[in-house]
């Protein structure tokens, strides 16, 4: 019996009570309105509900009196062992072993789909993250957002949303010109120009450009810059994509900023069209020869110039055009993941949403991540002034790095200890969880060798206290997934997995799947194999949501 079926049972119990206390009035409740929580002390039962306290006033009843009436009804429901009133009107519900244990088979039968829910059904959301300039390698800040952004999308998809991962390529503007000048200078063996990009990676890119275009330095300077910019951009972007793929972060959309500036057949660009659309919304005004957006109407600290008096568009214009383009592609909701130094963008982006006619409090979310420090980390030999994603992966490992970045809230500064993250001990959280998963496979292999299979399922035999605790945690997984998706916090899944791993290890220490010595194989052994495999499935599904592997042997 799960919370959904228990809610239906509670509705059935409430129906005659409501008819007695409020004749002729509808109950006005659905199963989704009834919330069950796990009691902190499992001695109090499997589930607790405050429904009596919620309904006491409209039912004209004392909360405890109503709670007792509901509890008496629930106690007669098949699968409910007992229902007791506690405190001011809580109802503690205990399921019988068969009803609680049935979950193990449900999980094994559902497989990879267990944990999926429909809490975000019908929601379309574009999640944009990383979006580093294609002028250099990804660094430690990008690494945190890569892990978190990818996991947020995985959670949204598991919760029924239409969600995509999008990378905005900043391939237009002054940084690309500085990039080109840096490449050409390196190709000529000259020092990095003022404001240019330093580092060995620039020298390496210049060498590749020369290899592809041996005639580069014979071209006029203007052509040199264009050729160098476009080729080096292509190489650097390919390196960024490779880094992300190795980090298990697959982007669905790579959106080029250049497309916002490109003129169409009608002679206008997406930015031109964006200005016109914002003007139609009534939020654009002209002053001192420039074009402005009245963003203060939406909480911004000042109005923003969208086109300067010389006719050039500002970065704000590209932001606005990009936001509108996301809506044009069918994404009602937009999530932006930005670094700690981008607080100033929050009001600006929300103002764009408001000026576009959207609800800034609903259609756009801007998540700001805090800084990450790595003990003992060295600056990149290639880039010189950053800690590279590739170096971190090679040093710590993808699984350990991703898990460590995802097990804390995004707005919390992180200080990671690589020495700990490389340990194969229970002090290392990712090892602790992965080892629990590997242990479920080891149990299954040993069971097969001993003749224990899943040919029988007798959930009423799962009566040990560690079995009740493990089943209770397994039951929680879909709710955890849905909640983590709703509040955009993958760390909820990581912390859940650590708790689940602990409960599994305790069960393993107390309950045998394989008979001892020459004892015969009994129903309880076969049923425990179902529970073992269910625990492994949930650990595997949870790790997948974090983009972390689930090894079968360790």
N, C-alpha and C positions, 0 to 999 in steps of 0.2 A: 504494500500500500504506500503510495507516494503522496506528496502534499496536494496534488490535483485531485486524486480520488478521495482523499480525506476531506478536502474542501467540499466535494459533491456530497459526501456523507453528512457533513455538518449542515449543509443547506437543507438536506432532507429532514434533519432533526429540527431545524429552525422553522420549517414551514408550518407545522401544526401549532407550535408555540406562538408564532406571529398571528396565525388565524384566531387563536384564543385571546391574545392580548390586544390585537388591533383588527377586529372583524372588518372585512371588506377592503382592507388596505393591502396593497402589494408588499411583498417582502423588501423589494428594492435592492437586492444584493445579487451578485454573481460570484462564481467561484474565484474570479480574479480579485475580488474585493476582500477575500479572506486570506490573512497572512498567518503563517505558522513560523515559529522560531524554535531553534534548538535550545532547550534549557541548559544553562551553564553547568549545572550539576546533573549528570545523566541519571542519577538516582531518582530524579523527579519525573523521568519519562523520556519518551522519544521526541515529542513535539509539545509546544505550549501555544495557547491562543488567548488573546485579550478581547475576543469578540463579545463576551458578555458585558464588559465595561463600555464598549463602543455602543452597544444596543440598549443598555439599561435605561437611558433617558428617553429615547423614542418609544421604548416598550413600557415606560412607566413602571419600572421595576428596580428593586435593589440589586446591584451588580452581583453580589454573592448568591442571592436567591436565583437570579436568572442563570448564573453560571452553573449552579447545582442542577437546574432543570435540563440545561444543555448537556452537562456531563452524564446525567442519568440516561439520556437518549443515546449519547455516543457509546456508552458502555454496552449497548445492545447490538452495535454494528459489528458485522462479521469482520474479523481481523483486528479489532480493538480489544486489547486485554483489559485495560482499565482507563477510566477518566476521572480525575480528582480535581477538586477546587482548591486553590491556594491563594493566599494573600487577599487582596481586595476584590478578586474576581477572575484571576487567571485560571485557565483550565489546562492541566497537565495530562497529556494523553500518552498512554503506553500501548504499543502494538504487540500482538502476540508474535512469537518467533517465526511462524510460517509467513505471516504478512510482511514482516520486516525482511526476512531472508529472501523473499521472492525477487528482491531487487537485484541480487547477484546474477540471476539468469537474464533479467531484463537488460543489464549492462552488457553481458557477453553477447547476447543476441543483437543488440544495437551496434556494437563494435565502435568504429571510428565516429559514428554519429552521436554517441552518447555524450551529453553535455550541450548539444545543439539545442537551441530554443528559438522561440519566435518573438522575443521581447523587442526586437528592432525590425520586425516584419514591415515591409512597405517603406522603410526609410532609405533614401538615396543620399549617400555621403561621399564627398571627395576629401581624401586625407592627403595633404601635401606636406612632405617632410624632407629633410636633408637639404635639397636644393642648393648645394654648394656651387660657387662659381667654378666653371670648367677651366680654371686657370692654374689649378694645383691639386695635389692629392687630398683625400679626405683626412680629417684629423679627429682627435678624441671627442670633440663636441659633436661632430657629425655622427660619430659612432654611437653615441647615446641615443640620438634621435632616430637613427636607422633601426636600432633594436626596438625602441618604444613605438615608433610609428608603424612598423611592420606588425607588431603584436596587437596594437589597437585595431588594425584592419582585420587581422585574423579573428579577433574577438567579435567584431561587428559582423563579419561574414557568418560566424558560428551562431550568431543571434538573429540571423535572417535578413540583415541589411544588404542593400546593393551598395557595396563599398569598393573603392579603388584606391590604390597607392599611386600617388602622382609626384613626379620630380620636376620642378620648374628649373629649366636650364637658363641661367643668367648669361646668355650668349650675345647680348647687345649692350652697348654703352662703353663708357670710358675704360672699364677694367679690361675689355677685350683689346682695346688699342694699346694699353700699357703692356698687355701680354704679348702682342705682336712685336712691339719695340724691344721687349726683353729677349724674345727668341732671335730676332735679327742681330741684336748686339752679341748674343752668345755665339751665333753662327760666324760672326766676324772676329770672335775672340776678344771682344771688347768688354769692359766692366759693365755691370748692371746699371742701366741709366737711372737717374733720380726718379723715384716713384715707381720703378719697375719691380719685377718679381725676381728675387734672388734664389739661389739654391742649385744644387747639382741636377735636380730634375729638369730645370730649364736648359741646362747644357745638353742633357740626354735628349730632350725633345728637339733641340736645335739640330743635333746630329741626325736624328731620324728625318727631319725636314730636309736637310741637305742630301741625305741618302735618296729620298723620294724625288727631290728636285735639285740635281747637281748644279743647275743653272741659276739657282736662286740669287746669288750675289751679283750675277751679270744683269739682272733685271733692274729697271728704274726703281728707286726707293719706294714709291707708292705701291708698285706691284709686289715688291719684296714683302712689304708689310701685310698685304692682303693674302698672299700665298702662305706666308709663315703663320699668320693668324688662323687661317682655315685648316691647314694641315695639323698644326700643333693642337688646336682645339679638338680635332677629330681624335688624335692620339690620346689626349688627356681625358676626354670624355669616355673613351673606351676603357681606360685604366680605372676610372671611377666606377663604371658599370661592372668591371671585373671584381673590384674590391667588394661591392655590394652583393654580387652573386656569391662570392666566397663567404660572405657573412649571412647568407641565407635570407637575403632581402630582395624579393623579386618585384620590381616596379611594373605596374600595368601601363602607365602613361609617362612618356618623357616629353614634356611640353617645352618647346623652344620659344624663348622670349622674342626671337626675331620674327616669329609669325605674327606677333601683335603689331609690328611696324610695317609688315609687307603690304603694299598696295594691291587691292583686288582689281577686278575688271572695271569696276565703277570708279576707280581712282582713289578710293578711300581705304584706310587701314582699320583694323579692329579698334585701335586707339581713337581714331577719328570718330568712328561710330559710337564708341563709349562716351565721348564727350557730348555728342548729340543726344544720346539716350539720357544721360544725367541732366542735360538741359531740359529735356521734355518732362523730367520728373520735377522740375522747378527748383533745383538745388544749385544751378550754375549761374554765376553772375560775372560781368565784365568790369574791370577796374584797372586804371593806369595801363591800359593796353594789354593787360594779361587776362586770362580766363581763370576763374576761381570756382571752387566747390565750397559751399557753405557747410563745412563738416562740423562746425560748432553746434549745429542743430542736433547732432547725434553724439555729443559728449566729447568731441575732440577739443584740444586746448586752443586751437586756432584754425581758421579757415585755411584751405590748402590751394596753392597754385597748381593748376593742371596743365596750363600752357603758358609759357613765359611771353613777355611782350615781343621777343624776337621770333616768336612762332615755334620755338622748340618745346617739346613735351617734357614734363618732369617724370621722375620715377613714380610719383603718385598716379600719373596717367596710365602707366603700364599696370600698376596694381589694380586700378579700377577696371581696365579692359580685361585683365586676367580674371578678376572676380566675376564679371558679367559673362565671360566666356564659359566659366564653369557652370553657371546657371543655364546657359544656352545648351550645354551638353547634357542637361537633365539632372544635375545635382542640386537638390533643394538645400542641402546642408553642406557646409564647407568647414573643414578643420585644418588649421594651420599650426604646425609645430615649429616654434622658433627658439633660438638660443637666448641665453641669459642677457645678452646685450641688446635685445630687440624689444624691450618693454615699450619703447616709444611707438612701435608699430600697432599695438593693441587698439588704441582709440582710433588710429588712422584706418585700420582695416574694418573696424566696426562702423565707422562713419561711411566708408565705401558701401557697406551692406545697406545701411539706412538710406543713403542717397540713391541706391539702386532700387529702392522700394521693398527691400527685405526687412525682416525683424532682426536687428542686431543682437538681440538676446536669445534668438532661437536659431537663425539660419547660419550663423558663423560662430566658431569657437577658436580662440587663439590660446594655445598652450605654451607656456614659457618654461623651458628647462633650465636647471641650475648647472653650475660647473662641476666637472669631474676631475679629480686628481688621482694619479696612479703612483703609488709609492715606488720609488726607484726607477721610474720611467725616464728614458733618455730622449732628447730631442732627435728628430729625424736627421739622419746623415744626408739624405737627399735634399730635404727642404730647409733644414737648419734651424727653423724657429717654431716648429710644431711637433706634436707627437702623432705620428701617422696611424690610421686605422690598420693598415697592412702590418705594421710592426707590432701593434697590440695583438692582432689575431695570431701572428706567428709566435708571440711570446706567451700569451695566456691561453690561447685556444678559443675557437668560435663559441663552443657551448658555454664554457665558463665565463667568457666575456659577456655574451648576450644575457645569460641568466643574472649575472651580477648587476648589469645595468638595468635590468627589468624588475628586480625584486625590491626596489625602493621607489617612492613617488617621484614623478618627474621634477617637482618643485623642491626637492631636497638635494642639497649639495652632496656629492659622493666622494668618498676617499677609499679607493679600492686597494686591497693588499694582494698583489700578484702571487706572493709566496703562499698565501692561504688558498687562493683560487686554483693553484696547481697541486694541492695536496689531495691524496686519495684517502681522506679520513672524513669522519662524520662532522668535523668542524667546517668543512667546505660544503655550503648548502647545495650546490649543483651536484656534487658527488653523492651527497646524502639521498637526494631524490632519485638520481639515475641508478644508484646502487639498489634502492628499493625496487625499481622496475626490473633491473637485471635479476634480482632475487626471485621475483615472481616467475621469471622464465626458468630459473634454475629449479625451483620447486616443481614446475610443470614438467621439466625434463626428467627429474628424479621420479616423479609420480608415474610418468609413462613407463620408465624402466621397471617400476615396481608393480605395474598392472592396474594402477588407479587411473580411471578415466572419468569422463563426464556422462556416462551412460545412465546415470540416475541423478535426480535432483529432489532432495527432501529438505526444504528450507526450515521445517520445524526442528531440525536437528542442530541448527546454528544458535545455540543457547548460551555459549560462553560470553562473559562480559566484554571481552575484547572483540568478539564478533559483532555484538550490538554496537559497540563504539565505531568499528570499522564500517559497518553498514550505514550508520548514521552519517558519517563523513562522506561516503560515496553518494548518498542521497543528495547531498548539498551541492554537488558539482554543477549541475545545470543552473542553479540559482547563482552560484559564484560567477559563472561565465557571463550570464545575463547582466549581473550587477557591474562586473568589471567593464563590460562593453558600454553600459550606460554612462558610467562616470569616467571612462577612458583611463582606467588604471590597471594595467597588466600585472602590477605587483600583487594584486589581490589573488591572482591565480598562483603566483609563485609561493606566496605565504601559505595558501591552502595546500599546495602540493607538499610542502615541508611538514605540515601537520598530518596530512594523509600518510606520508612516508613513515612518520613516527608511529602512527596507529597500526600500520601494516607490520612494522618490525615487532611491535608488542604482541600482535596477534601471532606472528610467526614463532615467537618465543613460547607461546602458551598452547597453541593448537596444532596438532599434527595432521598433515594431509596424508602421510604414509603411515600405515600401522606399525607399531613397535614390534620388533622381533618377529615371531611367527604368528602374531595376531592376525585374524582374518580381515579382509577389506570389507568395510561396512558402509552403509548409506552416508554416514557422517563424513567419511573420508572423501567419497566422490563429490559430496555437496561442498565440502571445503575447497576442493579443486575449482569448483565454479567461483567461489568467493575469491580465491587466489587470483584467478584469471580476470575477474572483474576489477580487482584492485590494480592489476597490471594494465588493464585497458584504460582506466581513468588516469593513471600516472602517464601513460603514453599520450592520451588525448590532451592532457594539460600541458605537457612539455611541447607538443606540436603547436599549441596556441602561442607559446613563447619562442617558437622557432628553434627549439633545442632538441637534439637527438635523444632517442630512448634506446640505449644499447641493451642487447640481450645478454651480454656477458661483460664482466668487468674484472 
